[in-house]
Amino acid sequence: MTQLKTLRDSAAMRWTALLLLALAMFCSYIFMDILSPIKDLMQETRGWDSTSFGRMQGSEVFLNVWVFFLIFAGIILDKMGVRFTAILSALVMLLGACIKWYAVSEAFMGSGLEAWFTNHLNWAPLFGLDWLDILPFAEGMPASAKFAACGFMIFGCGCEMAGITVSRGIVKWFKGREMALAMGSEMALARLGVATCMIFSPYFARLGGQVSVSRSVAFGVVLMCIALIMTVVYFFMDKKLDTQTGEAEEKDDPFKVSDIGKILTDSGFWIVALLCVLYYSAIFPFQKYAVNMLQCNLSLTPPESGSFWAGNSITIVQYIIMLIVAAAGFASNFQKRNNMKYGLLTISIIALITYCYMGYMRQSAESIFAVFPLLAVLITPILGSYLDHHGKAASMLVLGSLLLIACHLTFAFVLPAFKSSAVGGITIAYATILVLGASFSLVPASLWPSVPKLVDAKVIGSAYALIFWIQNIGLWLFPLLIGQVLDKTNPDVTDPTQFNYTAPLIMLAGLGVAAFILGLILKVIDKKKGLGLEEPNIK
């Protein structure tokens, strides 16, 4: 008798389900950094200084950290299942996105709501100490930044909920199949959202020759509507799968308060948690300032008005080439025939060189930084396969931290030294950004699979929840600190393209140094206790 086939047994249906979830995350990654490449325009058109910009950007995870919404999201997922939580997360993200769009729109300017935010939420530093000025609202902060922060807080709750839901959905559809490949593919597509944001946010802000920052955010709102549609389609696919299998929705173990004591006394947990917060705090907050940092450290001369390089069509062309880089490079990892493998790899490299040349000709900081995820997309499957078959996770953590330190110090000291050289400066910028992107793949690929080896299996779900919560503390704090350090070290600078970024970059390099030390400690502990971090996952 032929066994009943389900949607999960069909490769096409499995990957369709993954594509729906991955595209939803792709859209959320774009909105997450929608204002990052136009920081200079926010200062020019809305009066946001670096501190206000940093407060707004850090507000994304404020509720996840201080109202513990991240823990509640896990409980919701456990109690209500993947389908309900996916729809809820998309709706919450859309609501937050709409509020943020209205906050930066022309309609908000001069409204009664603007007057209310101007007169309220003027919070003083904690206990009156300037060095504890780490709250999302403050006196002197523009009303639009305060209201945008409110929207971004709501968006952040939905985004974090979506992240854990997507992971759970992938497990459901790919358990016993190509799960590692599926998770790597979802991560790669989501990271392309960063590049998409860097290219299209400035494009929409300057469309038609008239600057309008609200157009960029409106573009993000449209994408969040698309993300909602994707989750609705996934809802029906997932429901049909459960109907076919006759199973109830598979759910995670809930976060247990009783587990906290056991987890917090585990040295392995603290090493992983601290490595996580240090590394991610040196990457994600940096993304929010990276374009402005390049504007300040490169001599960029806008192409002549009316030329091909100054037109709108070049943005579309460059984006298509970027997709070719990512698609060909990613696909090359899965070819069994060498001629196909190296053929696709050659296409990817040629397209990358073409993309970089176009970025140079456009003299555009945002298109230069958009190469950040491209090398990561190429090497993520390679790293995953290497870890599965050869191990060396702890060594990769150390190497990734060293690359992180080198990149931030290069941005701090080497790049400014080449400011007078148009070709030299942009070449160094491209190389450093690509290496930073590689580091971004190296550490997560080795960090997350190591957690089950360090933490008791009975509390693994609770441990992940706490690690994510600790990670969010860094993602809240460091965008705010970077903005404050930037303003304090550039007190008389009014031109947003003339900041000196040395101090913030040294601070981020310091996080890399701390991560490097912890990585070495982890190697020592692994050798003493035989945790198996250097051993392959597949035995």
C-alpha positions in Angstrom: 0.0 0.0 0.0 1.4 3.4 -1.0 2.2 5.7 1.9 0.2 8.9 2.0 2.2 11.8 0.6 2.0 15.2 2.5 3.0 18.7 1.5 6.2 18.1 3.6 7.2 15.1 1.4 7.2 17.3 -1.7 10.5 19.2 -2.1 8.7 21.9 -4.1 6.2 22.5 -1.3 8.8 22.4 1.5 10.9 25.0 -0.2 7.8 27.1 -1.1 7.0 27.2 2.6 10.6 28.2 3.4 10.5 30.9 0.7 7.3 32.4 2.2 8.9 32.6 5.7 12.3 33.8 4.3 10.7 36.6 2.2 8.8 37.8 5.3 12.1 38.0 7.2 13.7 39.6 4.1 11.1 42.4 4.3 11.5 42.9 8.0 15.4 43.2 7.7 14.8 45.9 5.1 12.6 47.9 7.4 14.9 47.3 10.4 17.6 49.5 8.8 15.4 51.6 6.6 16.7 54.9 8.0 20.4 53.8 8.4 21.6 54.8 5.0 19.9 58.2 5.2 21.1 59.3 8.6 22.5 62.5 7.1 19.1 63.3 5.5 17.4 62.7 8.9 19.7 65.4 10.4 19.2 67.8 7.6 15.4 67.5 7.2 14.2 66.4 10.7 16.9 67.8 13.0 18.0 64.4 14.4 21.5 64.6 15.8 23.5 61.4 16.3 22.2 61.0 19.9 18.6 61.2 18.8 19.2 58.9 15.9 20.9 56.4 18.3 18.0 56.5 20.8 15.5 55.9 18.0 17.5 53.0 16.6 18.1 51.4 20.0 14.4 51.6 20.8 13.7 48.7 18.5 14.6 46.1 21.2 13.7 48.3 24.3 10.4 46.4 25.1 12.1 43.1 24.4 14.7 43.8 27.0 12.9 45.8 29.7 9.3 44.5 29.4 10.6 41.0 28.7 8.5 40.8 25.5 11.0 38.4 24.1 10.1 35.8 26.8 6.4 36.5 26.2 6.9 35.9 22.5 8.3 32.5 23.2 5.3 31.7 25.5 2.9 32.9 22.8 4.6 30.6 20.2 4.4 27.7 22.6 0.8 28.1 23.5 -0.6 29.3 20.1 1.6 27.6 17.5 3.5 28.7 14.4 0.5 29.8 12.3 -1.1 32.1 14.8 2.3 33.6 15.9 3.4 34.2 12.3 0.3 36.2 11.5 0.4 38.1 14.9 4.1 39.0 14.4 3.4 40.3 10.9 0.5 42.4 12.1 2.6 43.8 15.0 5.5 44.7 12.6 3.1 46.4 10.2 1.5 48.5 13.0 4.9 49.6 14.2 6.0 50.4 10.7 2.9 52.5 10.0 3.6 54.5 13.2 7.2 55.1 12.3 6.2 56.2 8.8 3.7 58.8 10.1 6.3 60.0 12.6 8.7 61.0 9.8 6.0 62.2 7.4 5.2 65.8 6.5 1.7 65.2 7.9 3.2 64.8 11.4 5.0 68.2 11.2 2.9 70.9 12.8 0.3 68.5 14.1 -1.1 68.4 17.7 0.6 65.0 18.1 3.9 66.7 17.4 3.2 69.3 20.0 2.4 66.6 22.6 5.6 64.7 21.9 7.6 67.9 22.1 6.2 68.7 25.6 6.2 65.1 26.9 8.6 62.2 27.3 11.4 64.6 28.2 13.1 62.0 30.5 16.2 62.9 32.5 19.2 60.5 32.7 18.8 57.8 35.3 19.5 59.1 38.8 20.6 62.4 37.3 23.9 60.8 36.0 24.8 61.8 32.4 26.7 58.5 31.9 23.3 56.8 32.5 21.6 58.7 29.8 20.4 55.5 28.1 16.7 55.9 27.9 14.8 56.0 24.6 13.4 59.5 25.2 15.1 62.7 26.4 14.6 66.4 26.6 15.7 68.1 23.3 14.9 65.0 21.3 12.8 66.0 18.2 9.2 64.9 18.5 9.4 63.0 15.3 12.3 60.9 16.7 10.3 60.2 19.9 7.2 59.1 18.0 9.3 57.0 15.5 10.9 55.3 18.5 7.4 54.3 19.8 6.7 52.7 16.4 10.1 51.1 16.3 9.5 49.5 19.7 6.3 47.9 18.5 8.0 46.8 15.3 10.9 45.3 17.3 8.4 43.2 19.3 6.9 41.7 16.1 10.3 41.3 14.5 11.7 39.2 17.4 8.6 37.2 17.5 8.9 36.6 13.8 12.5 35.4 14.1 11.8 32.6 16.6 8.6 31.7 14.7 10.4 31.3 11.4 13.0 29.1 13.0 10.3 26.9 14.5 8.5 26.7 11.1 11.7 25.6 9.4 12.1 22.8 11.9 8.5 21.7 11.4 8.8 21.5 7.6 12.4 20.2 7.3 12.9 17.9 10.3 14.8 14.8 9.1 15.5 16.5 5.7 17.7 19.4 4.5 17.3 21.4 7.8 20.8 22.9 7.9 20.6 24.0 4.3 17.1 25.4 4.8 18.2 27.5 7.8 21.3 28.7 5.9 19.3 29.7 2.9 16.8 31.6 5.1 19.6 33.4 6.8 21.2 34.3 3.5 18.0 35.7 2.0 17.3 37.7 5.1 20.8 39.2 5.0 20.2 40.3 1.5 17.5 42.6 3.0 20.4 44.7 4.5 21.9 45.2 1.0 18.4 45.9 -0.5 17.8 48.5 2.2 21.2 50.2 1.6 20.5 50.6 -2.1 16.8 51.5 -2.2 16.2 53.6 0.9 18.4 56.5 -0.5 16.9 55.9 -3.9 13.3 56.5 -2.7 14.4 59.4 -0.4 15.9 61.3 -3.4 13.5 60.1 -6.1 12.5 62.9 -8.5 15.2 65.2 -7.3 13.3 66.2 -4.1 14.3 64.8 -0.8 11.6 63.1 1.2 12.6 60.7 4.0 9.0 59.5 4.4 9.1 57.9 1.0 11.8 55.6 2.1 9.8 54.5 5.2 6.7 54.2 3.0 8.6 51.8 0.8 9.3 49.7 4.0 5.6 49.8 5.0 4.7 48.4 1.6 7.2 45.6 2.1 5.6 44.8 5.5 2.2 44.5 3.8 3.9 42.0 1.5 5.3 40.2 4.5 1.8 39.9 6.0 0.5 38.4 2.7 3.3 35.9 2.8 2.4 34.8 6.3 -1.2 34.5 5.4 -0.3 32.2 2.5 2.0 30.2 4.8 -0.9 29.9 7.3 -3.1 28.0 4.8 -0.2 25.8 3.7 0.7 24.9 7.2 -2.9 24.2 8.1 -3.3 21.9 5.2 -0.1 20.0 6.3 -1.6 19.4 9.8 -4.8 18.3 8.2 -2.9 15.8 6.1 -0.8 14.4 9.0 -3.6 14.6 11.5 -1.1 16.0 14.0 -1.5 19.0 16.3 0.9 21.8 15.8 4.4 21.0 17.1 5.4 23.3 19.9 8.5 24.2 21.8 9.0 23.6 25.5 8.0 26.8 27.4 10.3 29.1 29.1 10.4 28.1 32.8 11.3 30.5 35.6 12.6 27.5 37.6 15.2 26.9 35.0 16.9 30.3 35.5 18.9 29.4 38.5 20.3 26.2 36.9 21.2 28.2 33.7 22.8 31.1 35.5 25.2 28.9 37.4 26.4 27.2 34.2 29.7 28.7 33.1 29.1 27.5 29.5 26.0 29.5 29.3 27.7 32.7 30.4 30.5 32.3 27.9 28.1 31.8 25.0 25.8 34.6 26.1 28.6 37.1 26.5 30.2 36.1 23.2 26.8 36.6 21.6 26.1 40.0 23.0 29.7 41.2 22.4 29.8 40.1 18.8 26.3 41.1 17.7 26.7 44.5 19.4 29.7 45.1 17.2 27.9 44.3 14.0 24.2 45.3 14.1 24.5 48.7 15.7 27.5 49.4 13.4 25.2 48.7 10.4 23.0 51.7 11.5 25.9 54.1 11.2 28.1 52.4 8.5 26.9 54.5 5.6 27.4 57.8 7.4 30.8 56.5 8.5 31.8 56.0 4.9 30.4 59.4 3.9 32.7 60.9 6.6 35.8 58.9 5.7 35.7 58.8 1.9 36.0 61.6 -0.7 32.9 61.0 -2.7 32.2 63.3 -5.7 28.6 62.9 -7.0 28.5 62.0 -10.7 27.6 64.8 -13.1 23.9 65.5 -13.2 22.2 64.0 -16.2 24.8 61.3 -16.7 24.1 57.5 -16.7 25.7 57.2 -13.2 23.5 59.8 -11.7 20.2 58.4 -13.1 17.6 56.3 -11.4 18.0 53.3 -13.7 21.6 52.6 -12.5 20.1 51.7 -9.1 18.0 48.9 -10.6 20.8 47.6 -12.7 23.2 47.5 -9.8 20.6 45.7 -7.7 20.1 43.0 -10.4 23.9 42.5 -10.5 24.0 42.1 -6.7 21.3 39.4 -6.9 23.4 37.6 -9.6 26.4 37.7 -7.2 24.4 36.3 -4.4 22.5 33.6 -6.4 25.4 32.3 -8.4 27.7 32.3 -5.4 25.2 30.5 -3.2 24.3 28.0 -5.8 27.9 27.1 -6.6 28.2 25.4 -3.2 25.7 22.7 -4.1 27.0 21.7 -7.6 28.4 18.2 -7.8 30.0 18.8 -11.2 33.2 20.9 -11.0 32.5 22.7 -14.3 29.1 23.9 -13.0 30.6 24.7 -9.5 33.5 26.8 -10.8 31.4 28.3 -13.6 28.9 29.7 -11.2 31.6 30.8 -8.9 33.3 32.7 -11.8 30.0 34.3 -12.7 29.6 35.4 -9.1 33.1 36.9 -8.9 32.8 38.8 -12.2 29.4 40.1 -11.1 30.9 41.2 -7.8 33.7 43.1 -9.5 31.2 44.7 -11.8 29.0 45.7 -8.8 32.0 47.3 -7.1 33.0 49.2 -10.2 29.5 50.6 -10.5 29.5 51.6 -6.8 32.8 53.5 -7.4 31.4 55.2 -10.5 28.2 56.2 -8.6 30.4 57.5 -5.7 27.7 56.3 -3.3 28.4 55.3 0.3 25.2 53.3 0.5 25.9 51.2 -2.5 29.5 50.6 -1.3 28.3 49.3 2.1 25.6 47.1 0.4 28.3 44.5 -0.5 28.4 43.7 3.3 26.3 40.5 3.1 27.4 39.2 -0.3 30.5 37.3 0.8 28.5 36.0 3.7 25.9 34.5 1.3 28.7 32.8 -0.6 30.6 31.2 2.3 27.8 30.4 4.7 27.1 26.9 3.2 30.9 26.3 3.1 31.3 27.1 6.8 28.3 25.0 7.8 29.6 22.0 5.8 33.1 22.4 7.3 31.7 22.5 10.9 29.5 19.5 10.2 32.4 17.4 8.8 35.6 18.8 10.4 34.5 20.8 13.5 36.8 23.6 14.9 33.9 25.7 16.2 35.9 27.3 19.0 38.8 28.2 16.7 36.3 29.8 14.3 35.0 31.9 17.1 38.5 33.2 17.8 39.2 33.8 14.1 35.9 35.7 13.7 36.7 37.9 16.6 40.1 38.7 15.2 38.6 39.7 11.8 36.1 41.9 13.7 38.8 43.7 15.5 40.9 44.2 12.3 37.9 45.5 10.4 36.9 48.1 13.0 40.4 49.3 13.5 40.9 49.6 9.7 37.7 51.8 9.5 39.1 53.9 12.4 42.7 54.5 11.3 43.5 53.2 7.8 40.4 54.4 5.9 40.7 58.1 7.0 44.4 58.0 5.9 43.2 57.3 2.4 40.5 59.9 2.3 42.4 62.0 -0.3 42.7 58.9 -2.6 39.3 58.2 -4.3 40.4 54.8 -5.7 42.5 53.8 -2.7 39.8 54.7 -0.1 37.0 53.0 -1.8 39.1 49.9 -2.5 40.0 49.6 1.2 36.3 50.2 2.1 35.1 47.4 -0.2 37.8 44.9 1.1 37.1 45.7 4.7 33.3 45.5 4.4 33.5 42.1 2.6 35.8 40.7 5.3 33.4 42.0 8.0 30.6 40.2 6.2 32.7 37.0 6.2 33.2 37.4 9.9 29.5 37.9 10.3 29.0 34.3 8.9 32.0 32.8 10.7 30.9 33.5 14.3 27.1 32.7 14.2 27.8 29.6 12.1 30.1 28.3 14.9 28.3 29.9 17.9 24.8 28.6 17.7 25.5 24.9 17.0 27.9 25.0 20.0 25.1 25.9 22.5 23.8 22.3 22.9 27.3 21.1 23.7 27.7 23.7 26.5 24.3 23.8 28.2 22.3 21.0 29.8 19.8 19.6 27.2 17.0 19.8 29.8 17.1 23.6 29.8 18.2 24.3 26.2 15.0 26.1 25.3 15.1 28.3 28.3 18.9 28.9 27.7 18.2 30.1 24.2 15.5 32.5 25.4 17.9 34.0 28.0 20.7 34.3 25.4 18.5 36.1 23.0 17.4 38.4 25.8 21.0 39.2 26.8 21.8 39.8 23.1 19.0 42.3 22.9 20.5 44.3 25.7 23.5 45.0 23.5 21.3 45.7 20.5 19.4 48.3 22.6 22.5 49.9 24.3 25.1 50.3 21.6 23.2 52.2 18.9 22.5 54.7 21.6 26.1 54.8 22.9 27.5 55.2 19.4 25.3 58.2 18.8 26.3 59.8 22.2 30.0 59.2 21.7 29.7 60.6 18.2 28.1 63.8 19.4 30.5 64.2 22.4 33.6 63.8 20.3 32.3 66.1 17.5 30.8 69.0 19.5 31.1 71.7 16.9 30.3 69.6 13.8 27.1 70.5 12.0 27.7 68.9 8.6 26.6 65.2 9.0 29.2 64.1 6.5 32.1 65.5 8.5 32.0 63.5 11.8 35.1 61.8 13.2 34.2 58.2 13.8 37.4 57.1 15.5 36.1 56.9 19.0 32.9 54.9 18.2 35.0 52.5 16.1 37.6 51.9 18.8 34.7 51.2 21.2 33.4 48.5 18.7 36.9 47.1 18.3 37.0 46.8 22.1 34.0 44.5 22.0 35.9 42.4 19.5 38.9 42.2 21.9 36.6 41.1 24.7 35.0 38.4 22.4 38.5 37.3 21.4 39.5 36.8 25.0 36.3 34.9 25.8 36.9 32.7 22.7 40.4 31.7 24.0 38.9 30.9 27.4 36.3 28.8 25.7 39.0 26.8 23.9 40.8 26.2 27.2 37.5 25.0 28.9 36.7 22.8 25.9 40.2 21.2 26.1 39.9 20.6 29.9 36.3 19.4 30.0 36.2 17.7 26.6 33.0 19.5 25.5 33.6 18.6 21.9 33.5 22.1 20.4 36.4 21.3 18.1 34.8 18.0 17.0 32.6 17.7 13.9 28.8 17.7 14.3 28.5 14.6 12.0 30.3 11.6 13.4 
